[in-house]
Amino acid sequence: LELYADNVLKKTVTLDRNGVVSQILNTFTDSGKQWSYTFENLDKYDKNGKLIEYTVKETKAPDGYEQGTMEGDAQDGFEITNTLLTSVTVEKVWHGIRPDREHSATIGLYRKTRGTQGQPEPVTDQTGNPLTVTMTLPADSTGNRWSYTFNDLPRFDPDGIRYEYSVQELAIEVGGLPADSG
């Protein structure tokens, strides 16, 4: 965190996962770790008697987190919320394939909130399109498997409840044709 007084950098504080630099208070919540830091003994006015406006900036989110949003003010405190990230790896294995034909599969990523009823919903990108990947096994390939990892996915929903991710095979092609047509 960086502390600014009237837009001039005054102090930098580093918070890390394991502990503690200066006076950091660690508390635990259901969705992970919460860090708190209090800047103390700050001047209220500059040497000319003008009220100093304090702001904070997060310079870098901790590893494994997405840079968050900041709310609040100097009087009531600032809150920066980062999102804990995870990844999902899918592996496609082909059995009994014809080695002279190209094979491809389109895989979609889905999620639902842990403990909820109903079917998982497609995970979408920032523009609202479903997250999918098409994996291709070239003709005359010596292998019969490949994998892909969907990275930088939020681990929890906005209410702090863990997501459960799953994948679905959406389409299969053999030799450039849908698998059920030949």
Secondary structure by P-SEA (a helix, b strand, c coil): cbbbccccccbbbbbcccccccbbbbbbccccbbbbbbbcccccccccccbbbbbbbbccccccccbbbbbbccccbbbbbbbbbbbbbbbbbbccccccbbbbbbbbbbbbccccccccccccccccccbbbbbbbcccccccccccccccccccccccbbbbbbbbbccccccccccccc
